[in-house]
Amino acid sequence: MTYGQVAAFAGSPRGARQVARLLHSMSSKYGLPWHRVVNAAGQIVISDEESRFAQQAFLEEEGVEVKASGKVDLRLYRFEPQ
C-alpha cells in the first residue's frame, strides 16, 4: 500500500505524512508491517540506507520485485482492501 492509501482507509485522506511518522515511531512497539508501505510512485523513500535496504529485503522475501531504482510496480503489487 501507499502512505496515502493507509491514511485514506484510516479516515484521513490527506494524512500520508502522519502515517509515515506513526509507522516510524510505532512499528517496533506494535509489530506494524512498515515495510509494506511505499510512496504514491511505488518508491522506497526511507533516507537511512540500512533501513531502506531492510525494507527492500523484506519486500523481496515476500515475493515483491523491487527494481534497482528502489521502485515497486504498484500495478502489480498494490494491495487494495475490499
Secondary structure, DSSP 8 states (H G I E B T S, - for coil): -BHHHHHHHTT-TT-HHHHHHHHHHHHHHHT--GGG-B-TTSB---SSHHHHHHHHHHHHHTT--B-TTSBB-HHHH-----
